[in-house]
């Protein structure tokens, strides 16, 4: 029951249902992926398809969870997750309006973008993200080397304060204490 358009833009966000998911435009105008769950994306898709309209809880539940039986609390949790992401740094109210006991309304203006390459802004490529991560890692290593040469303690400890391994098996009491083993043998010999 989803619309034919695959990409929607609203405020500083882009929703690409089959590509990057939800992305937010950064200061340089590049869309950066936003981590959010699949169910929340499905709920957002249903709301974005009908901006300004009341979408009932039943319609959302039928579109997102289809034949599964779930409680209304699941929808409430997904709406809360969406609000945390969408309303961050937003000066006025929430993007998603609750209509008590009926449903939800998506308030921002939404534009549908075709699948052509004339999209506003570019999406951050995986290669760019990997390159940035490599630069960050190199900077951390350089800072660690400089702090060690200056006689300072390392920036982060390489030792773990806890161990993931289980404690060694102690076995039976007679195996731990050899004098008990002798006593047990003497009792058995009698």
C-alpha positions as CSV (number, residue, x, y, z in Angstrom):
1,X,0.0,0.0,0.0
2,X,3.0,2.2,-0.5
3,X,3.2,4.9,-3.1
4,X,5.1,4.5,-6.4
5,X,7.6,7.3,-5.5
6,X,10.7,5.9,-3.8
7,X,12.3,9.1,-2.6
8,X,10.7,11.8,-0.5
9,X,12.3,15.0,0.8
10,X,11.1,17.1,3.7
11,X,12.9,19.8,5.7
12,X,16.5,18.7,5.9
13,X,15.7,15.0,5.4
14,X,15.5,12.5,2.5
15,X,13.6,9.2,2.8
16,X,14.8,6.7,0.2
17,X,12.8,3.5,0.8
18,X,15.0,1.3,-1.4
19,X,18.3,3.0,-1.1
20,X,19.9,4.8,1.8
21,X,16.8,4.8,4.1
22,X,16.6,8.1,6.0
23,X,19.3,10.7,5.5
24,X,19.9,14.2,6.9
25,X,21.5,17.1,5.0
26,X,24.6,18.3,6.8
27,X,26.1,21.8,6.8
28,X,27.8,21.2,3.4
29,X,24.5,20.1,1.8
30,X,25.4,16.4,1.6
31,X,22.9,13.8,2.8
32,X,24.3,11.6,5.5
33,X,22.5,8.4,6.6
34,X,20.7,8.4,9.9
35,X,20.5,5.2,11.9
36,X,17.0,4.2,12.5
37,X,15.1,0.9,12.6
38,X,13.3,-0.8,9.7
39,X,9.8,-0.6,11.3
40,X,10.3,3.1,12.1
41,X,11.2,3.6,8.4
42,X,8.0,1.8,7.4
43,X,5.9,4.0,9.7
44,X,7.6,7.1,8.4
45,X,6.9,6.0,4.8
46,X,3.2,5.6,5.5
47,X,3.1,9.1,7.1
48,X,5.2,10.8,4.4
49,X,3.0,9.5,1.6
50,X,0.1,11.5,3.1
51,X,1.5,14.7,4.5
52,X,-1.0,16.9,6.4
53,X,-3.6,14.1,6.4
54,X,-4.8,12.1,9.4
55,X,-3.5,8.5,9.1
56,X,-5.3,6.3,11.5
57,X,-3.5,3.9,13.8
58,X,-5.3,1.0,12.1
59,X,-4.0,2.1,8.6
60,X,-0.5,2.4,9.9
61,X,-0.6,-1.0,11.7
62,X,-2.1,-2.7,8.6
63,X,0.6,-1.2,6.3
64,X,3.6,-1.8,8.6
65,X,2.8,-5.0,10.4
66,X,0.5,-6.5,7.7
67,X,-0.8,-9.8,9.0
68,X,1.0,-9.8,12.3
69,X,-0.9,-9.2,15.4
70,X,0.8,-6.5,17.5
71,X,-0.3,-4.1,20.3
72,X,-0.7,-0.4,19.9
73,X,2.3,0.1,22.1
74,X,4.6,-1.1,19.2
75,X,3.3,1.8,17.1
76,X,3.9,4.3,20.0
77,X,7.5,3.1,20.4
78,X,8.2,3.5,16.7
79,X,6.6,7.0,16.6
80,X,8.8,8.0,19.7
81,X,11.9,6.8,17.8
82,X,10.9,8.8,14.8
83,X,10.3,11.9,16.9
84,X,13.8,11.6,18.6
85,X,15.4,11.7,15.1
86,X,13.2,14.1,13.2
87,X,12.6,16.6,16.0
88,X,16.3,17.0,16.9
89,X,17.4,20.6,16.6
90,X,13.8,21.6,15.4
91,X,12.7,24.9,16.8
92,X,9.0,24.5,16.6
93,X,7.0,21.4,17.8
94,X,7.1,17.9,16.5
95,X,7.0,16.8,12.9
96,X,4.4,14.2,13.8
97,X,1.2,15.4,15.4
98,X,-0.8,13.0,17.5
99,X,-4.6,13.0,17.1
100,X,-5.8,11.5,20.3
101,X,-7.3,8.0,20.0
102,X,-7.4,8.3,16.2
103,X,-3.9,8.4,14.6
104,X,-1.1,10.6,13.5
105,X,-0.5,13.5,11.0
106,X,2.8,14.3,9.3
107,X,3.1,18.1,9.3
108,X,6.2,19.2,7.2
109,X,5.8,19.8,3.4
110,X,7.0,16.8,1.4
111,X,8.3,16.7,-2.1
112,X,8.6,13.5,-4.2
113,X,11.9,13.1,-6.0
114,X,12.2,11.0,-9.1
115,X,14.8,8.3,-9.5
116,X,16.9,10.5,-11.8
117,X,20.3,11.8,-10.8
118,X,19.1,15.4,-10.5
119,X,18.5,15.0,-6.8
120,X,19.3,17.9,-4.5
121,X,22.5,17.2,-2.7
122,X,24.7,14.1,-3.0
123,X,24.6,11.1,-0.7
124,X,27.8,10.3,1.2
125,X,29.3,7.3,-0.4
126,X,30.6,4.3,1.5
127,X,34.1,5.0,0.3
128,X,34.0,8.5,1.8
129,X,32.8,7.1,5.1
130,X,35.6,4.5,5.1
131,X,38.1,7.2,4.2
132,X,36.9,9.4,7.1
133,X,37.1,6.5,9.5
134,X,40.6,5.7,8.4
135,X,41.7,9.3,8.9
136,X,40.1,9.3,12.4
137,X,42.0,6.1,13.3
138,X,45.3,7.5,12.1
139,X,44.7,10.6,14.1
140,X,44.1,8.6,17.3
141,X,47.2,6.5,16.7
142,X,49.3,9.7,16.1
143,X,48.0,11.2,19.3
144,X,48.8,8.1,21.3
145,X,52.4,8.1,19.9
146,X,52.9,11.7,20.8
147,X,51.5,11.2,24.4
148,X,53.8,8.2,24.9
149,X,56.9,10.1,23.7
150,X,56.0,13.0,26.1
151,X,56.0,10.6,29.0
152,X,52.3,10.8,29.5
153,X,50.0,7.7,30.1
154,X,48.4,6.4,26.9
155,X,45.1,7.9,25.8
156,X,43.2,4.7,26.1
157,X,44.3,1.5,27.7
158,X,44.7,-1.5,25.5
159,X,44.0,-3.8,28.5
160,X,40.4,-4.7,29.2
161,X,39.3,-4.0,32.8
162,X,37.3,-7.2,32.6
163,X,37.7,-10.5,31.0
164,X,35.2,-12.3,28.7
165,X,36.6,-15.7,29.5
166,X,34.9,-17.9,32.2
167,X,36.9,-18.6,35.4
168,X,38.8,-21.9,35.3
169,X,36.9,-24.9,36.3
170,X,37.6,-26.0,39.8
171,X,36.3,-29.5,39.5
172,X,35.5,-31.5,42.6
173,X,36.6,-30.5,46.1
174,X,38.9,-33.5,46.3
175,X,40.7,-32.4,43.1
176,X,41.4,-29.0,44.6
177,X,42.8,-30.2,47.9
178,X,45.1,-33.2,47.8
179,X,44.9,-33.8,51.5
180,X,41.1,-34.3,51.1
181,X,41.8,-36.8,48.4
182,X,43.8,-38.8,50.8
183,X,41.2,-38.7,53.5
184,X,38.5,-39.8,51.0
185,X,40.7,-42.7,49.9
186,X,41.3,-43.8,53.4
187,X,37.6,-43.8,54.2
188,X,36.9,-45.9,51.1
189,X,39.6,-48.4,52.0
190,X,38.1,-49.1,55.3
